[in-house]
Amino acid sequence: MPGGPLDVFQHVDGPGEHLARTLELLERYAPWEYGRATAVELTDAHATLAGRYTPTVRDPVGRLPSGGLALGVGDAVVVNDPLTGQGSNSAAKCAASYLASIIERGDEPFDADWMRMAFERYWASARHVTRWTNAMLGSPARHVRSLIAAAGGLQHVADRFANGYDDPADFEDYFFDATKAEAFVAEATAVGVVG
Ligand SMILES: Cc1cc2nc3c(=O)[nH]c(=O)nc-3n(C[C@H](O)[C@H](O)[C@H](O)COP(=O)(O)OP(=O)(O)OC[C@H]3O[C@@H](n4cnc5c(N)ncnc54)[C@H](O)[C@@H]3O)c2cc1C
């Protein structure tokens, strides 16, 4: 997050300093990993990367200089922060969704209205990725911290959370709302105790 504790890679003086700052962050925030990383070295002088961008959802229909229309796909139309690791699968799911829309269109025109319909069909699932990723970017709410703590001891909670990476639509049913999250953990705890 801009201005956050990990926002330390501006004005870095070369790859060596980039690595040093990375290790400092690791030591401070994930010391259990740092212990395994004290002897690391860069593979080469081009092995570091620093940058930033703002998660964005764009109008899917582009107009070319020739006047023709282009339908945006993947990151070009929906780009999320990388922290949930959703980008590659989302781009593939976008392509699959567009393919289905193209085949169903048959001989009808691939005009702007159709492009927006094709995008909306993809967005019906992609919006869950965006909502969840944006939620993970912020400070976790108390019920989210409880949920993740519960996942440390309850296999069902851990499985459901992990499977959300495959289908983030499921987060709508328990992750965002404190009451639903608490009910889910209480139910999983009861089952876990009985089982
Ligand atoms: C730092 C970082 C970490 C990430 N980590 C993960 C992760 O752990 N897991 C995950 O799933 N995703 C991750 N992503 C996101 C993932 O890389 C992207 O979401 C995914 O690559 C998007 O696929 P795409 O096909 O839409 O676009 P891209 O993979 O960007 O492909 C677009 C292609 O178009 C080409 N191109 C651009 N302009 C032109 C032009 N005018 N003519 C011809 N070709 C052109 C580009 O060279 C590029 O090859 C990460 C992204 C970043 C930046």
The ligand as an SDF file (V2000), in Angstrom:
LIG
                    3D

 53 58  0  0  0  0  0  0  0  0999 V2000
    4.4540   -8.4060   -9.8080 C   0  0  0  0  0  0  0  0  0  0  0  0
    3.3070   -9.2660  -10.2900 C   0  0  0  0  0  0  0  0  0  0  0  0
    3.0550  -10.4900   -9.6720 C   0  0  0  0  0  0  0  0  0  0  0  0
    2.0220  -11.3010  -10.1100 C   0  0  0  0  0  0  0  0  0  0  0  0
    1.8040  -12.4990   -9.5020 N   0  0  0  0  0  0  0  0  0  0  0  0
    0.8280  -13.3040   -9.9430 C   0  0  0  0  0  0  0  0  0  0  0  0
    0.6050  -14.5890   -9.3500 C   0  0  0  0  0  0  0  0  0  0  0  0
    1.3000  -14.9770   -8.3970 O   0  0  0  0  0  0  0  0  0  0  0  0
   -0.3860  -15.3460   -9.8390 N   0  0  0  0  0  0  0  0  0  0  0  0
   -1.1740  -14.9430  -10.8690 C   0  0  0  0  0  0  0  0  0  0  0  0
   -2.0730  -15.6720  -11.2840 O   0  0  0  0  0  0  0  0  0  0  0  0
   -0.9780  -13.7470  -11.4670 N   0  0  0  0  0  0  0  0  0  0  0  0
    0.0050  -12.9320  -11.0260 C   0  0  0  0  0  0  0  0  0  0  0  0
    0.2020  -11.7150  -11.6180 N   0  0  0  0  0  0  0  0  0  0  0  0
   -0.7280  -11.2490  -12.6530 C   0  0  0  0  0  0  0  0  0  0  0  0
   -0.5390  -11.9480  -14.0050 C   0  0  0  0  0  0  0  0  0  0  0  0
    0.8130  -11.8620  -14.4010 O   0  0  0  0  0  0  0  0  0  0  0  0
   -1.4440  -11.2240  -15.0110 C   0  0  0  0  0  0  0  0  0  0  0  0
   -2.7350  -11.0420  -14.4550 O   0  0  0  0  0  0  0  0  0  0  0  0
   -1.5850  -12.0260  -16.3000 C   0  0  0  0  0  0  0  0  0  0  0  0
   -0.3030  -12.1620  -16.8910 O   0  0  0  0  0  0  0  0  0  0  0  0
   -2.5330  -11.2940  -17.2560 C   0  0  0  0  0  0  0  0  0  0  0  0
   -2.5750  -11.9730  -18.4810 O   0  0  0  0  0  0  0  0  0  0  0  0
   -2.9600  -11.1910  -19.7990 P   0  0  0  0  0  0  0  0  0  0  0  0
   -2.9140  -12.2190  -20.8850 O   0  0  0  0  0  0  0  0  0  0  0  0
   -4.2240  -10.4280  -19.5990 O   0  0  0  0  0  0  0  0  0  0  0  0
   -1.8460  -10.0860  -20.0060 O   0  0  0  0  0  0  0  0  0  0  0  0
   -0.2610  -10.2610  -20.1920 P   0  0  0  0  0  0  0  0  0  0  0  0
    0.2390  -11.5470  -19.5640 O   0  0  0  0  0  0  0  0  0  0  0  0
    0.3280   -8.9580  -19.7140 O   0  0  0  0  0  0  0  0  0  0  0  0
   -0.1100  -10.4250  -21.7540 O   0  0  0  0  0  0  0  0  0  0  0  0
   -0.2570   -9.3290  -22.6260 C   0  0  0  0  0  0  0  0  0  0  0  0
    0.7120   -9.5560  -23.7790 C   0  0  0  0  0  0  0  0  0  0  0  0
    0.4260   -8.5950  -24.8030 O   0  0  0  0  0  0  0  0  0  0  0  0
    1.6490   -8.1130  -25.3110 C   0  0  0  0  0  0  0  0  0  0  0  0
    1.3830   -6.8110  -25.9260 N   0  0  0  0  0  0  0  0  0  0  0  0
    1.1380   -5.6480  -25.3290 C   0  0  0  0  0  0  0  0  0  0  0  0
    0.9250   -4.6660  -26.2250 N   0  0  0  0  0  0  0  0  0  0  0  0
    1.0440   -5.2610  -27.4280 C   0  0  0  0  0  0  0  0  0  0  0  0
    0.9030   -4.7890  -28.7740 C   0  0  0  0  0  0  0  0  0  0  0  0
    0.6370   -3.5020  -29.0440 N   0  0  0  0  0  0  0  0  0  0  0  0
    1.0950   -5.6690  -29.7720 N   0  0  0  0  0  0  0  0  0  0  0  0
    1.3530   -6.9790  -29.5120 C   0  0  0  0  0  0  0  0  0  0  0  0
    1.4760   -7.4820  -28.2650 N   0  0  0  0  0  0  0  0  0  0  0  0
    1.3130   -6.6380  -27.2530 C   0  0  0  0  0  0  0  0  0  0  0  0
    2.5700   -8.0550  -24.0920 C   0  0  0  0  0  0  0  0  0  0  0  0
    3.9350   -8.0540  -24.4640 O   0  0  0  0  0  0  0  0  0  0  0  0
    2.1760   -9.3480  -23.3620 C   0  0  0  0  0  0  0  0  0  0  0  0
    2.9260  -10.4660  -23.7850 O   0  0  0  0  0  0  0  0  0  0  0  0
    1.2250  -10.8750  -11.1900 C   0  0  0  0  0  0  0  0  0  0  0  0
    1.4750   -9.6520  -11.8250 C   0  0  0  0  0  0  0  0  0  0  0  0
    2.4950   -8.8450  -11.3670 C   0  0  0  0  0  0  0  0  0  0  0  0
    2.7670   -7.5450  -12.0830 C   0  0  0  0  0  0  0  0  0  0  0  0
  1  2  1  0
  2  3  1  0
  2 52  2  0
  3  4  2  0
  4  5  1  0
  4 50  1  0
  5  6  2  0
  6  7  1  0
  6 13  1  0
  7  8  2  0
  7  9  1  0
  9 10  1  0
 10 11  2  0
 10 12  1  0
 12 13  2  0
 13 14  1  0
 14 15  1  0
 14 50  1  0
 15 16  1  0
 16 17  1  0
 16 18  1  0
 18 19  1  0
 18 20  1  0
 20 21  1  0
 20 22  1  0
 22 23  1  0
 23 24  1  0
 24 25  2  0
 24 26  1  0
 24 27  1  0
 27 28  1  0
 28 29  2  0
 28 30  1  0
 28 31  1  0
 31 32  1  0
 32 33  1  0
 33 34  1  0
 33 48  1  0
 34 35  1  0
 35 36  1  0
 35 46  1  0
 36 37  1  0
 36 45  1  0
 37 38  2  0
 38 39  1  0
 39 40  1  0
 39 45  2  0
 40 41  1  0
 40 42  2  0
 42 43  1  0
 43 44  2  0
 44 45  1  0
 46 47  1  0
 46 48  1  0
 48 49  1  0
 50 51  2  0
 51 52  1  0
 52 53  1  0
M  END
$$$$
